[in-house]
């Protein structure tokens, strides 16, 4: 018989001793409460990051003062916590060291940035930049040359990031300092440069935009003079990248352009339509090298090592070799090194058997990278990499475990939690950049998950095999094209879903607003009642607003008769013929811009593509009109200059199989509800200020009874010639596409003769020509016209209304922040 229970005697535990970890089903992490994250270094890392970001917009002296003030506060706080200035309260002792860590992060970030700013803003360099001095520069290329999209006139402009070695002015002034320079080059010889290449060149200095460590902008016209080959690693990477491109050539354009972007971040062949779909569905991160790429490649090597029963040291060595090799393949630029650091963090922590070490490792990596290169603090790619990794470490495990406790299978729980956590963490940055919040990003990324790893691994295999076995590389690329096809399909259909994106304030304000709402929601959602309330509200909002957006939120608006596309500093105008078919007049300077406008309008067939003249801001986007569409006929002016634009149009028409012919005064065209007649030029004009402009085709279009006058770039000479030949009332129109982007070269009598109710001005944001001219706009407004501009209003749609005409605008144009 047992006696009464006796109290268990507990032996006192020496101070500082730790209890043995609990085991069994009731232990934390075994179906119970998860282990709290280790945030000891998070405050220091975030403070260093934000301090560096703020100091990039300050002077070196102000940044140094901020570092000194933070150091003094940290010293005082440490002395108090150590009891040197009195005994602190328990609450102060508990949280005081967190404040000290934050202050030390401010000291590190501000001091590192101040040192770099002092070099950037050296008086000798500032003087040369302010004088816009011509210089001889010796440089080292830092990243791949990239074309500047939307550039108009002349050859394509290339943007090359470089580091200065020496700078010499004609008057003998010489600067030798590790300064960052942005080179704007037009010579094709710059296109093939590799990072690490040393060169000399001549150019003219200009001021940078600010907000980073770029000391100057160097504009060059001539080819560079190379000094020796680039490093062996860059040459090897170049060979593999070219081999991957060659292996992808037999593939369809979409898959063949996407695969190099998935593997090595090379989007040079990526169709703009695919790029726009990826942006709309929140899948843009797949087009650039990120930590996930590194994790996939190294993770595949780790799985193979474990499958072959390699020991931990051998497996770690193989992973390290794969990591270094992958960094060499995609080129060790700062962004790639950043991605390698972020992607290796989780694998290192898991390989060490200490998952809780991942978050301190992430914080340490953030702090170290910002201190080494403060420019990363303002890089959106850096922010996306850090936030995505933090989301996977902080949010995904708890969400996964919560789903599993509710009966969701483990694999599905992981697949749901990972993209949702990454998307939620990156949402504020994406919203600040794009001015929108995507509602399809999470499901689109969820559907994309199964295809990312096989596409990446097979693409890497194709690149590695290309120098030694081209046929095997093509086979690997063909296999990779199937998961790439799935990614393209997900992005295409996701981008076309109605109400897929919602407008949101852009810039820093919008990012901070969404970040605050996200944090508040995560904190409040810890309570079950709040979670249920949020779910009910979200469903109510979607159910309540989706029908409204389906009915009223579409583009183009119903009964539209003309749309002027916001394509930058150039012209592109669309006249509807039937559902999915239109007449297009001019193509703007950028293929992606005009293609995007036509896609938004649902134009799948162009019955007539007509060019007013051959300047590149009207012809440069011709390939975008042909992209994915059937173009039946192309008409051009008889004036053959400039030759570059003429050849561009002829080449596109030949490749697209469209009939090409000139159009002269009196030529007419009719299709559906569109009627066109060419009014001018009535005869060739020579010796004018611009013969190409003054021989523009001037068109009178009638669409469903609405008269639209398209004046091309006609200037005063052609406008007077038209008035001399036109019958009374022959120039009258309801809508005027204002000539030459609203330039000052307008004939007042011509504007009076047209007397439009609506005046549309296609013009680029912040153009250097002074377009449009305020006096011209004021004259049109005084005559009763409603004047709208693409640089401030975006796409402009003229709509037939029961009371006359209305104009519907489509948001903020490219290049302009809301």
C-alpha positions in Angstrom: 0.0 0.0 0.0 1.4 3.3 -1.0 1.7 6.1 1.6 0.8 9.7 1.1 2.6 11.5 -1.7 5.7 13.3 -0.6 6.8 16.6 -2.1 9.6 16.2 -4.6 12.8 17.8 -3.4 14.4 20.1 -5.9 18.1 20.6 -5.7 19.1 24.2 -6.2 20.7 24.8 -9.6 23.9 26.8 -9.7 23.5 30.3 -11.1 24.2 30.4 -14.8 23.4 26.7 -15.3 21.0 25.8 -18.0 18.2 23.2 -17.8 18.5 20.3 -20.2 16.4 20.7 -23.3 13.0 19.1 -23.2 12.2 16.2 -25.4 9.2 14.3 -26.4 5.8 15.3 -27.9 5.3 18.1 -25.5 8.6 19.8 -26.2 8.5 23.1 -28.0 8.7 22.6 -31.7 7.2 19.2 -31.5 3.7 20.1 -32.4 3.6 22.7 -29.6 4.7 26.3 -29.5 7.5 27.1 -32.0 10.9 28.3 -30.7 11.0 32.1 -30.8 13.4 33.6 -33.4 16.8 34.9 -32.3 16.6 38.7 -32.9 19.7 39.8 -31.0 21.5 41.1 -34.1 18.4 42.3 -36.0 18.3 45.7 -34.4 21.9 46.4 -35.3 21.5 45.3 -38.9 18.3 47.2 -39.5 19.7 50.3 -37.9 22.9 50.1 -40.0 20.8 49.6 -43.1 18.5 52.6 -42.5 21.3 54.8 -41.4 23.3 54.1 -44.6 20.1 54.7 -46.6 19.5 58.1 -45.0 23.1 59.2 -45.2 23.2 58.5 -49.0 21.0 61.6 -49.3 23.2 63.7 -46.9 26.6 65.2 -47.1 29.7 63.5 -45.6 29.9 66.0 -42.8 26.3 65.5 -41.8 26.6 61.7 -41.9 29.8 61.9 -39.7 27.9 64.1 -37.2 25.1 61.6 -37.1 27.6 58.8 -36.4 29.3 60.8 -33.6 26.0 61.6 -31.9 24.9 58.0 -32.0 28.3 56.9 -30.6 28.0 59.3 -27.7 24.5 58.1 -26.9 25.6 54.5 -27.1 28.5 55.2 -24.7 26.2 56.9 -22.2 23.6 54.1 -22.4 26.3 51.5 -21.9 27.7 53.2 -18.9 24.3 53.4 -17.3 23.5 49.8 -18.0 26.8 48.7 -16.5 26.0 50.7 -13.3 28.6 53.4 -13.8 26.0 56.1 -13.8 23.6 54.7 -11.3 21.7 51.4 -10.9 19.2 51.0 -13.9 15.7 49.7 -13.4 15.0 46.1 -14.3 12.9 47.2 -17.4 15.7 49.5 -18.5 18.3 46.7 -18.1 16.1 44.3 -20.0 15.6 46.5 -23.1 18.6 48.8 -22.8 21.1 46.6 -24.6 18.7 46.5 -27.5 18.8 50.3 -27.8 22.6 50.1 -27.5 22.7 47.7 -30.4 20.5 50.0 -32.5 22.7 52.9 -31.7 25.8 50.9 -32.7 24.2 50.0 -36.0 23.6 53.7 -36.6 27.2 54.4 -35.8 28.4 51.7 -38.3 26.1 52.6 -41.1 26.5 56.4 -40.9 30.3 56.2 -40.5 30.8 53.8 -43.4 28.6 55.9 -45.6 30.3 59.2 -44.5 33.7 57.8 -45.5 32.4 56.9 -49.0 30.7 60.2 -49.4 33.9 62.0 -48.5 35.6 60.3 -51.4 32.6 60.8 -53.8 32.4 64.5 -53.0 36.1 65.3 -53.2 36.5 69.0 -54.2 38.7 68.1 -57.2 36.0 65.8 -58.6 33.2 68.2 -57.8 34.9 71.0 -59.7 35.3 68.9 -62.9 31.7 67.7 -62.7 30.3 71.2 -62.2 32.3 72.5 -65.2 31.1 69.6 -67.4 34.8 69.2 -68.3 36.0 67.0 -71.1 38.3 64.3 -69.6 40.5 61.3 -70.3 39.5 58.5 -68.0 40.9 55.2 -67.0 38.2 52.9 -65.8 37.4 49.3 -64.7 34.1 48.0 -65.8 31.9 46.9 -62.8 28.9 45.3 -64.5 27.5 44.2 -67.8 26.7 47.1 -70.3 22.9 47.5 -70.5 20.9 49.3 -73.2 18.9 52.3 -72.1 15.3 51.6 -73.0 13.4 54.3 -74.7 16.3 56.3 -75.8 15.6 58.2 -79.0 17.6 59.4 -81.9 20.8 57.9 -83.3 22.3 54.6 -82.1 21.3 52.8 -78.9 22.7 54.2 -75.7 24.5 51.8 -73.4 24.7 52.3 -69.6 28.0 51.0 -68.2 28.8 51.1 -64.5 32.5 51.5 -63.9 35.1 52.4 -61.2 37.5 55.2 -61.8 41.2 54.7 -61.7 42.5 58.1 -63.0 40.8 61.2 -64.5 42.8 63.8 -66.4 41.4 67.2 -67.6 42.9 69.2 -70.5 44.3 71.8 -68.1 46.5 69.2 -66.3 44.2 68.5 -63.3 44.4 64.9 -62.4 42.3 62.8 -60.0 43.2 59.3 -58.8 40.5 57.8 -56.5 38.2 54.7 -56.4 35.1 56.6 -57.6 32.0 55.1 -59.2 31.2 56.5 -62.6 28.2 55.9 -64.8 29.2 55.8 -68.5 26.7 56.6 -71.2 28.1 55.3 -74.5 26.8 55.0 -78.0 29.6 53.2 -79.8 28.7 49.5 -80.3 32.2 48.5 -79.2 31.1 49.0 -75.6 28.4 46.3 -75.8 30.8 43.4 -75.5 32.7 44.5 -72.5 33.0 42.2 -69.5 33.2 43.2 -65.8 36.8 43.6 -64.7 37.9 45.0 -68.1 40.3 47.8 -67.8 40.1 50.6 -70.4 40.6 54.2 -71.2 38.2 56.6 -73.0 37.5 60.2 -73.7 34.3 61.9 -72.7 32.5 64.8 -70.9 31.5 64.7 -67.3 28.1 65.4 -66.0 26.3 65.5 -62.6 24.7 62.3 -61.3 21.2 62.1 -60.0 22.2 61.8 -56.4 21.1 59.3 -53.7 23.9 56.9 -54.3 27.7 56.7 -54.5 28.0 57.6 -58.2 30.4 60.5 -58.4 29.9 61.5 -62.1 28.2 60.6 -65.3 30.6 60.3 -68.2 29.2 60.7 -71.8 31.4 59.1 -74.5 31.0 58.9 -78.2 34.0 56.9 -79.3 35.0 53.3 -78.8 37.1 52.4 -75.6 40.8 51.5 -75.7 41.2 48.2 -73.9 44.2 47.4 -71.7 44.6 43.6 -71.4 41.9 40.9 -71.1 39.3 40.8 -68.4 39.8 38.4 -65.4 39.8 34.6 -66.2 36.6 34.2 -64.2 34.8 36.8 -66.3 36.0 35.2 -69.5 34.8 31.8 -68.3 31.5 33.2 -67.4 31.2 34.9 -70.7 31.9 31.6 -72.5 29.2 29.8 -70.5 26.6 32.5 -70.9 27.2 32.6 -74.7 26.9 28.9 -74.8 23.6 29.0 -72.9 22.2 31.6 -75.3 23.3 29.4 -78.2 21.6 26.3 -76.7 18.4 28.3 -76.3 18.3 29.6 -79.9 16.2 26.7 -81.2 13.5 27.3 -78.6 10.5 29.5 -79.0 11.1 33.2 -78.3 9.3 33.2 -74.9 11.0 30.2 -73.4 14.3 30.9 -75.1 14.3 34.4 -73.7 13.2 33.5 -70.2 15.6 30.6 -69.6 18.8 32.7 -69.5 17.0 35.2 -67.3 16.1 32.4 -64.8 19.6 31.0 -64.8 22.0 33.9 -65.1 19.9 37.0 -65.0 20.4 37.7 -68.8 17.2 39.2 -70.1 18.5 40.5 -73.4 16.3 38.2 -75.4 13.3 38.3 -73.1 10.2 39.5 -75.0 8.8 42.6 -73.4 5.4 41.0 -73.3 6.7 38.3 -71.0 8.5 40.9 -68.9 5.3 42.9 -68.5 3.3 39.8 -67.5 5.9 38.8 -64.9 5.7 42.4 -63.5 1.9 42.3 -63.3 1.9 39.0 -61.5 4.7 39.7 -59.0 7.0 37.2 -60.6 9.7 39.7 -61.7 12.2 38.3 -59.1 12.4 35.2 -61.4 14.0 37.3 -64.1 17.0 38.2 -61.9 19.6 36.3 -60.0 18.4 36.1 -56.4 19.1 34.1 -53.3 16.5 31.5 -54.4 18.6 30.7 -57.5 21.6 30.0 -55.3 19.6 27.9 -52.9 18.2 25.8 -55.7 21.6 25.1 -57.3 23.4 24.5 -54.0 20.4 22.5 -52.7 20.5 20.2 -55.7 24.2 19.5 -55.1 23.4 18.9 -51.4 20.7 16.4 -52.3 23.0 14.6 -54.6 25.7 14.5 -52.0 23.4 13.0 -49.4 22.0 10.5 -51.9 25.5 9.3 -52.5 26.0 9.2 -48.7 28.8 11.7 -48.7 30.0 12.8 -45.3 29.1 16.3 -43.9 32.5 17.7 -44.7 32.5 16.4 -48.3 29.0 17.6 -48.8 29.9 21.0 -47.5 32.9 21.2 -49.8 30.8 20.2 -52.8 28.3 22.9 -51.9 31.0 25.5 -51.6 32.4 24.6 -55.0 28.9 24.8 -56.5 28.3 28.2 -54.9 31.6 29.6 -56.2 31.0 28.1 -59.7 27.5 29.5 -59.8 28.7 33.0 -58.8 31.3 32.9 -61.5 28.7 31.7 -64.1 26.4 34.6 -63.4 29.3 37.0 -62.9 30.4 38.2 -59.5 28.8 41.7 -59.6 27.7 43.2 -56.3 24.1 42.1 -56.9 25.2 38.5 -57.5 27.4 38.5 -54.4 24.4 39.8 -52.4 22.2 37.0 -53.8 24.9 34.4 -53.0 25.1 35.6 -49.5 21.4 35.6 -48.9 20.8 32.2 -50.6 23.6 30.5 -48.7 22.4 31.6 -45.2 19.6 29.1 -44.9 21.6 26.2 -46.3 24.5 27.0 -44.0 22.3 27.0 -40.9 20.5 23.8 -41.9 23.7 22.0 -42.7 25.1 23.0 -39.3 22.0 21.6 -37.6 21.1 25.0 -36.1 18.1 26.5 -37.9 17.8 29.2 -35.3 21.2 30.5 -36.4 19.8 31.5 -39.8 18.3 34.7 -38.6 21.4 36.0 -36.8 23.4 35.0 -39.9 21.0 37.0 -42.1 21.4 40.1 -39.8 25.2 39.8 -39.7 25.2 39.4 -43.5 23.0 42.5 -44.0 25.2 44.6 -41.7 28.5 43.4 -43.3 27.2 44.0 -46.9 25.9 47.5 -46.0 29.2 48.4 -44.4 31.3 47.1 -47.3 29.0 48.8 -49.9 26.6 51.4 -48.5 25.2 51.8 -52.0 23.3 48.5 -51.4 21.1 50.3 -48.8 19.3 52.1 -51.6 19.1 49.2 -54.0 15.6 47.7 -54.4 17.0 44.4 -55.3 18.9 44.3 -52.0 15.8 45.1 -50.1 13.8 42.4 -51.9 16.5 39.8 -51.3 16.7 40.6 -47.6 13.0 40.8 -47.0 12.2 37.6 -48.9 14.8 35.7 -46.9 13.5 37.2 -43.6 10.0 36.3 -44.6 11.0 32.7 -45.2 12.8 32.5 -41.9 10.3 34.4 -39.7 6.9 33.8 -41.2 7.0 30.6 -43.3 7.8 28.1 -40.6 5.0 29.2 -38.3 2.5 29.4 -41.2 3.6 25.9 -42.4 3.2 24.4 -38.9 -0.2 26.1 -38.5 -1.4 24.7 -41.8 -0.2 21.2 -40.8 -2.0 21.4 -37.5 -5.2 22.1 -39.5 -4.8 18.9 -41.5 -3.0 20.3 -44.6 -0.5 17.8 -46.0 3.1 18.7 -45.3 4.2 19.3 -48.9 1.2 21.4 -49.7 1.6 23.4 -46.4 5.2 24.2 -47.4 4.2 25.2 -50.9 1.5 27.5 -49.6 3.6 29.1 -46.8 6.8 29.9 -48.7 5.4 32.1 -51.5 2.9 33.7 -49.2 5.6 34.7 -46.7 8.0 35.9 -49.3 5.3 37.9 -51.1 4.0 39.5 -47.9 7.5 40.5 -46.8 8.4 42.0 -50.2 5.0 43.7 -50.8 5.9 47.1 -49.4 8.9 47.5 -51.6 7.1 46.3 -54.7 4.2 48.6 -54.0 6.6 51.6 -53.5 8.2 50.9 -56.8 5.2 50.1 -59.0 2.4 52.0 -57.3 0.2 48.9 -57.3 -0.6 46.0 -55.1 -1.0 42.7 -56.9 -3.8 40.4 -55.8 -2.6 37.5 -58.0 1.0 37.5 -56.9 0.6 34.8 -54.2 -1.4 32.3 -56.3 0.8 33.0 -59.3 4.0 32.4 -57.4 2.4 29.3 -55.8 1.7 27.9 -59.2 5.2 28.8 -60.4 7.0 27.0 -57.5 7.1 23.5 -59.1 8.7 24.8 -62.3 11.4 27.1 -60.9 13.8 24.4 -59.6 13.8 22.1 -62.7 14.1 25.1 -65.1 17.0 26.5 -63.1 18.9 23.3 -62.6 18.5 22.2 -66.3 19.5 25.7 -67.4 22.7 25.5 -65.4 23.4 22.1 -66.9 22.9 23.5 -70.4 25.4 26.3 -69.6 28.0 23.9 -68.2 27.7 21.4 -71.0 27.8 24.1 -73.8 31.6 24.3 -74.2 32.2 20.6 -74.3 29.0 19.0 -75.6 26.7 21.5 -77.6 24.2 18.8 -78.5 23.8 17.8 -74.8 23.4 21.5 -73.9 20.6 21.9 -76.5 18.9 18.8 -75.1 19.1 20.1 -71.5 17.8 23.5 -72.7 14.9 21.7 -74.5 14.0 19.9 -71.3 14.2 23.2 -69.3 11.9 24.9 -71.9 8.9 22.9 -70.6 9.0 24.3 -67.0 9.8 27.6 -68.6 6.7 27.3 -70.7 4.7 26.7 -67.5 6.1 29.9 -66.0 5.2 31.9 -69.1 1.7 30.5 -69.1 1.1 31.3 -65.4 2.3 34.9 -65.9 0.3 35.4 -69.1 -3.0 34.3 -67.6 -2.4 35.9 -64.3 -1.7 39.2 -65.9 -5.0 39.1 -67.8 -7.2 38.4 -64.7 -9.5 41.3 -64.0 -8.8 43.2 -60.9 -5.4 41.5 -60.6 -3.8 44.7 -59.4 -5.0 47.6 -57.3 -3.7 51.1 -57.3 -1.5 52.1 -54.3 0.5 55.2 -53.4 3.9 55.0 -54.9 7.3 55.9 -53.5 8.5 55.9 -50.0 5.1 57.0 -48.6 3.3 54.0 -50.2 6.0 51.6 -49.1 5.9 52.8 -45.5 2.1 52.8 -45.4 1.9 49.2 -46.6 4.7 48.1 -44.3 2.9 49.6 -41.3 -0.4 47.9 -42.3 1.4 44.6 -42.7 3.1 44.7 -39.3 -0.2 45.8 -37.6 -2.0 42.9 -39.4 0.6 40.4 -38.4 0.5 41.5 -34.7 -3.3 41.6 -34.6 -3.7 38.3 -36.4 -2.1 36.5 -33.4 -5.6 36.6 -31.9 -8.1 34.1 -33.4 -11.0 36.6 -33.3 -8.9 39.1 -35.3 -8.0 36.4 -37.9 -11.6 35.5 -38.4 -12.5 39.2 -38.7 -9.8 39.9 -41.2 -10.8 36.9 -43.3 -14.5 38.0 -43.4 -13.5 41.6 -44.3 -11.2 40.4 -47.0 -13.8 38.2 -48.6 -16.4 41.0 -48.3 -14.1 43.5 -50.0 -13.3 41.1 -52.9 -16.9 40.0 -53.4 -18.1 43.6 -53.2 -15.5 45.3 -55.4 -14.7 42.6 -58.0 -18.0 43.0 -59.9 -17.6 46.8 -60.0 -14.1 46.4 -61.4 -15.3 43.9 -63.9 -18.0 46.2 -65.2 -16.4 49.6 -64.9 -12.6 49.2 -64.4 -11.7 47.9 -67.9 -9.5 49.4 -70.5 -10.1 50.6 -73.1 -13.4 52.3 -72.3 -16.4 51.5 -74.3 -17.2 53.5 -77.5 -13.6 54.7 -77.9 -12.6 56.2 -81.2 -8.9 57.0 -80.7 -6.1 56.3 -78.2 -2.9 58.2 -77.9 -0.4 55.9 -76.3 2.1 57.1 -73.6 5.3 55.9 -75.2 7.7 58.5 -74.0 9.0 61.2 -76.3 7.3 60.0 -79.4 4.1 59.3 -81.2 1.8 56.2 -81.4 -1.9 56.5 -82.0 -4.5 53.7 -82.4 -7.9 53.8 -84.2 -10.3 50.9 -83.6 -11.5 49.0 -86.6 -13.2 46.0 -84.9 -12.8 43.9 -81.8 -9.1 43.0 -81.7 -8.3 44.9 -84.9 -7.0 48.5 -85.3 -5.2 51.0 -87.5 -1.9 52.2 -85.9 -0.3 55.5 -86.8 3.4 55.7 -85.8 5.1 53.3 -83.3 6.9 55.5 -80.8 10.6 55.1 -79.8 10.4 51.9 -77.8 9.0 48.5 -78.9 8.0 47.5 -75.4 6.0 50.7 -74.8 3.9 50.5 -78.0 3.5 46.7 -77.6 2.2 47.3 -74.0 -0.3 49.9 -75.2 -1.6 47.6 -77.9 -1.9 44.7 -75.5 -3.9 46.8 -73.1 -6.2 47.7 -75.9 -6.6 44.0 -76.9 -5.2 44.6 -80.4 -4.3 41.3 -82.0 -4.3 42.4 -85.6 -3.2 45.6 -87.3 -4.9 46.1 -90.6 -2.8 49.1 -91.4 0.4 50.5 -89.9 1.1 54.0 -91.1 4.2 56.1 -90.4 4.0 59.9 -90.6 7.8 60.2 -91.2 11.0 58.3 -90.4 12.3 60.0 -87.3 13.2 57.3 -84.7 10.7 58.7 -82.1 8.0 57.6 -84.6 9.6 54.4 -86.0 11.8 53.0 -83.2 9.1 50.9 -81.7 8.0 49.2 -85.0 9.1 45.8 -83.8 6.7 46.1 -80.9 3.7 46.5 -83.3 4.7 43.3 -85.0 5.3 41.4 -81.8 2.7 38.6 -81.6 0.4 40.3 -84.2 -0.5 40.1 -87.8 0.2 43.3 -89.7 -1.5 43.4 -93.0 -0.1 46.5 -94.7 2.5 49.2 -94.0 2.4 52.7 -95.5 5.2 55.3 -95.4 5.8 58.8 -96.6 7.7 59.4 -99.9 10.4 61.5 -98.1 13.1 58.9 -97.5 15.0 60.4 -94.6 16.3 59.7 -92.0 17.7 56.5 -93.5 18.0 54.8 -90.1 14.2 54.9 -89.5 13.4 54.0 -93.1 15.6 50.9 -92.9 14.1 50.0 -89.6 10.6 50.0 -91.0 11.5 48.2 -94.2 13.3 45.5 -92.2 10.4 45.0 -89.8 7.9 44.8 -92.7 10.0 42.3 -94.5 10.4 40.0 -91.5 6.7 40.4 -90.6 5.5 39.7 -94.2 3.5 42.9 -94.5 3.0 44.7 -97.8 5.0 48.0 -97.9 4.1 51.0 -100.1 4.3 54.8 -100.0 1.3 57.0 -99.4 0.9 60.4 -101.1 -1.6 63.3 -100.8 -5.1 62.1 -101.7 -4.5 58.4 -100.8 -7.6 57.0 -99.0 -8.2 53.9 -96.9 -11.3 52.4 -95.4 -11.8 49.5 -93.0 -14.7 49.0 -90.7 -15.6 52.3 -89.0 -12.3 53.9 -89.9 -11.8 56.1 -93.0 -8.5 57.8 -93.7 -7.4 60.4 -96.3 -3.8 61.8 -96.6 -4.0 65.6 -96.8 -0.4 66.4 -97.1 2.3 67.2 -97.7 0.7 68.7 -100.9 4.2 68.7 -102.5 7.7 68.0 -101.4 9.1 70.8 -99.2 12.9 71.4 -99.3 15.1 73.9 -97.5 12.9 74.2 -94.4 14.0 74.1 -90.8 13.5 70.3 -90.8 12.6 68.7 -94.2 11.8 65.4 -92.6 9.3 67.0 -90.2 7.8 69.2 -92.9 7.2 66.2 -95.2 5.3 64.3 -92.5 2.1 62.6 -93.7 -0.9 64.6 -92.3 -4.0 62.5 -92.0 -7.7 63.1 -91.5 -9.3 60.1 -90.0 -13.1 59.6 -89.5 -14.0 57.1 -86.8 -17.7 56.4 -86.2 -18.4 60.0 -87.4 -15.7 61.7 -85.3 -13.1 63.6 -87.3 -9.5 63.2 -86.0 -6.6 65.2 -87.6 -3.2 63.6 -87.2 -0.6 66.3 -87.9 2.6 64.1 -87.5 5.5 66.5 -86.9 4.5 69.0 -89.5 5.9 72.5 -88.7 4.9 75.9 -89.8 6.0 75.5 -93.4 3.9 72.4 -94.1 1.0 73.8 -92.1 0.9 76.9 -94.3 1.1 74.8 -97.4 -1.9 72.7 -96.2 -3.9 75.9 -95.5 -3.1 77.2 -99.0 -4.5 74.0 -100.7 -7.4 73.1 -98.3 -11.0 74.0 -99.2 -13.0 76.1 -96.7 -13.6 74.0 -93.6 -11.4 71.2 -95.0 -9.1 71.3 -91.9 -11.9 71.2 -89.4 -11.7 68.3 -86.9 -13.2 67.3 -83.6 -9.8 65.9 -82.3 -6.3 67.2 -83.1 -3.2 65.2 -82.5 -1.0 68.2 -81.9 2.0 68.3 -84.3 5.6 67.7 -83.1 4.8 67.1 -79.4 3.4 70.6 -79.0 6.5 72.4 -80.1 6.6 76.1 -80.7 6.8 75.6 -84.5 3.0 75.9 -85.1 1.2 78.1 -87.5 -1.5 80.0 -85.5 -3.9 80.1 -88.5 -3.6 76.3 -88.8 -4.7 75.8 -85.2 -7.5 78.2 -85.8 -8.6 76.4 -88.9 -8.7 73.0 -87.1 -10.5 74.5 -84.1 -10.6 71.1 -82.2 -12.7 70.3 -79.2 -10.0 67.9 -77.9 -6.2 68.4 -78.4 -3.9 65.4 -77.6 -0.2 66.0 -77.0 2.0 62.9 -77.1 5.2 64.0 -75.2 7.8 62.4 -73.0 8.3 63.0 -69.3 11.1 65.5 -68.6 12.2 65.8 -72.2 15.1 68.1 -73.0 13.4 69.8 -76.0 11.0 72.0 -73.9 8.0 70.2 -75.3 5.1 71.1 -75.2 5.3 74.9 -75.7 3.1 76.7 -73.1 2.0 79.3 -75.5 0.7 76.7 -78.0 -1.2 74.9 -75.3 -2.7 78.2 -74.0 -3.9 79.1 -77.6 -5.6 75.8 -78.0 -7.3 76.2 -74.6 -8.5 79.7 -75.3 -10.1 78.4 -78.5 -12.2 76.0 -76.4 -10.1 72.8 -76.7 -9.6 70.4 -73.9 -5.8 69.8 -73.9 -4.4 66.6 -72.5 -0.8 65.3 -72.4 0.6 61.8 -72.2 3.5 62.9 -69.9 1.0 63.9 -67.2 -2.1 61.8 -68.0 -0.7 58.5 -69.5 -2.7 56.8 -72.3 -5.5 59.1 -73.6 -8.7 57.7 -75.0 -11.3 59.8 -76.9 -14.7 58.4 -76.3 -18.1 59.1 -78.0 -20.6 60.2 -75.4 -24.3 60.9 -75.7 -23.5 64.6 -75.1 -20.5 64.7 -77.4 -16.9 63.7 -76.8 -15.2 62.7 -73.5 -11.6 61.8 -72.7 -10.6 59.0 -70.4 -7.0 58.8 -69.1 -5.2 55.7 -68.0 -3.1 56.5 -64.9 0.5 57.6 -64.6 2.7 57.3 -67.7 6.0 55.3 -67.6 8.8 57.4 -66.1 6.6 59.5 -63.9 5.9 58.8 -60.2 2.3 59.3 -59.0 
